[in-house]
Amino acid sequence: MKRTYIYRLEVGYDKKPPEVIEFFYAPNAKRLIQYAQTMYHDKKYNKYKPVKVGISRDKEPIRMISSFEAAYLKKNMNGEFYSERYETE
């Protein structure tokens, strides 16, 4: 069975901070970027940076994670980034 991963996708323009940061379910980064390019077609973004942050327990179609789930993930990601930064100092 193929796995479904959880990605944090940062979208924007080159040499600028990301304008959009969202979480998605996707089987791989390449398919996620294709999905996001269609989703944000009218904005003409040229920078898509997917970061794998986890694995889904269930097989999911490519889709954006709900705002409730995303808020939970963002809260937990901030804690992990802080602890990683703290450990390296």
SEZA-245156 format. One record per atom (N, C-alpha, C): x, y, z. Coordinates in steps of 0.02 Angstrom, whole numbers, padded with zeros to 5 digits, always signed. Example, Ala and Ser with C-alpha at 12.3 -4.5 7.8 and 13.67 -1.06 7.14 Angstrom:
+00660-00284+00390+00615-00225+00390+00660-00165+00390+00642-00112+00354+00684-00053+00357+00645+00002+00394
This chain:
+00042-00059+00000+00000+00000+00000+00044+00063+00000+00027+00109-00043+00065+00171-00046+00048+00215+00014+00096+00253+00036+00086+00297+00094+00064+00366+00071+00031+00400+00117+00013+00470+00107+00051+00509+00159+00086+00561+00136+00127+00602+00181+00093+00668+00195+00114+00699+00248+00090+00766+00266+00146+00814+00249+00131+00865+00209+00180+00914+00189+00160+00983+00212+00209+01024+00229+00199+01095+00238+00224+01127+00174+00180+01164+00140+00198+01193+00076+00204+01269+00083+00262+01295+00065+00273+01367+00066+00272+01391-00006+00228+01439-00020+00217+01463-00088+00229+01538-00091+00262+01560-00144+00273+01632-00152+00315+01646-00213+00353+01701-00209+00395+01723-00264+00468+01718-00242+00513+01711-00291+00585+01707-00277+00609+01766-00236+00656+01754-00191+00690+01805-00150+00643+01845-00106+00585+01818-00092+00537+01850-00046+00512+01797+00003+00490+01817+00062+00462+01767+00108+00398+01737+00079+00380+01676+00099+00321+01644+00070+00257+01683+00087+00212+01686+00038+00148+01720+00048+00096+01672+00076+00104+01608+00060+00055+01557+00083+00094+01500+00115+00072+01480+00175+00099+01420+00207+00039+01377+00227+00033+01320+00195-00024+01275+00207+00001+01204+00215-00041+01162+00245-00026+01091+00253-00069+01051+00205-00039+00998+00176-00074+00956+00127-00059+00883+00140-00107+00841+00118-00094+00769+00112-00074+00758+00040-00021+00718+00028+00001+00703-00040+00045+00641-00039+00046+00603-00095+00088+00544-00098+00162+00560-00108+00177+00618-00140+00247+00639-00148+00249+00714-00163+00308+00742-00159+00317+00815-00167+00301+00837-00239+00320+00797-00288+00309+00816-00357+00235+00824-00373+00194+00777-00351+00122+00781-00362+00091+00838-00324+00117+00853-00264+00092+00909-00225+00105+00975-00260+00165+00983-00288+00181+01045-00324+00136+01053-00384+00123+01000-00421+00077+01004-00479+00008+01025-00456-00016+00996-00401-00082+01013-00374-00084+01087-00353-00032+01110-00319-00030+01179-00296-00025+01228-00354+00012+01211-00406+00017+01255-00463-00051+01265-00496-00092+01213-00498-00160+01221-00525-00203+01261-00477-00194+01249-00413-00235+01282-00362-00221+01358-00360-00158+01377-00366-00139+01447-00362-00121+01476-00431-00151+01449-00483-00135+01469-00552-00142+01544-00564-00194+01574-00538-00207+01645-00550-00156+01691-00517-00122+01668-00465-00073+01710-00429-00004+01711-00464+00010+01662-00507+00073+01658-00544+00134+01654-00498+00129+01614-00444+00186+01603-00400+00240+01564-00437+00303+01575-00419+00357+01537-00452+00401+01499-00402+00382+01498-00338+00421+01462-00288+00373+01418-00248+00384+01352-00252+00345+01303-00214+00395+01261-00175+00391+01264-00108+00439+01227-00067+00401+01179-00021+00396+01115-00040+00364+01066+00004+00413+01039+00056+00389+01032+00118+00430+01003+00172+00389+00947+00203+00416+00886+00201+00380+00829+00228+00383+00833+00305+00324+00833+00337+00321+00840+00410+00292+00779+00445+00266+00732+00407+00238+00673+00439+00207+00624+00390+00179+00571+00417+00147+00518+00378+00076+00510+00403+00028+00506+00357-00041+00497+00375-00053+00423+00391-00096+00409+00439-00113+00340+00456-00156+00309+00402-00199+00350+00371-00245+00325+00320-00223+00350+00251-00244+00313+00200-00231+00336+00131-00278+00393+00116-00251+00450+00097-00291+00510+00084-00278+00533+00012-00328+00564-00019-00316+00595-00084-00275+00659-00074-00246+00686-00128-00210+00749-00122-00262+00802-00105-00250+00835-00048-00297+00888-00028-00265+00931+00026-00293+00991+00034-00270+01035+00087-00299+01009+00152-00261+01014+00205-00284+00992+00271-00330+01045+00299-00383+01024+00333-00432+01071+00361-00399+01122+00408-00430+01179+00417-00401+01232+00459-00392+01209+00531-00436+01167+00557-00429+01142+00625-00366+01099+00631-00358+01052+00584-00299+01008+00585-00235+01049+00574-00239+01098+00529-00181+01139+00513-00160+01181+00574-00208+01208+00610-00192+01247+00670-00155+01203+00721-00178+01141+00729-00146+01094+00775-00074+01080+00752-00066+01067+00686+00001+01053+00660+00048+01113+00667+00023+01172+00652+00065+01232+00658+00088+01242+00730+00042+01231+00776+00059+01238+00847+00114+01189+00867+00108+01127+00844+00158+01076+00860+00223+01088+00823+00220+01112+00762+00280+01125+00723+00321+01180+00757+00289+01232+00782+00326+01286+00815+00364+01258+00875+00333+01215+00913+00367+01184+00970+00426+01142+00949+00419+01104+00895+00475+01063+00872+00532+01106+00846+00516+01159+00809+00569+01203+00784+00606+01235+00841+00569+01255+00893+00600+01287+00950+00646+01238+00986+00623+01177+00995+00664+01128+01031+00725+01109+00991+00718+01105+00924+00777+01089+00882+00827+01146+00887+00803+01207+00884+00847+01265+00888+00881+01267+00955+00843+01253+01007+00870+01254+01075+00924+01202+01085+00915+01143+01056+00964+01089+01065+01030+01104+01029+01027+01141+00975+01087+01154+00936+01128+01211+00964+01100+01251+01009+01138+01308+01036+01187+01287+01089
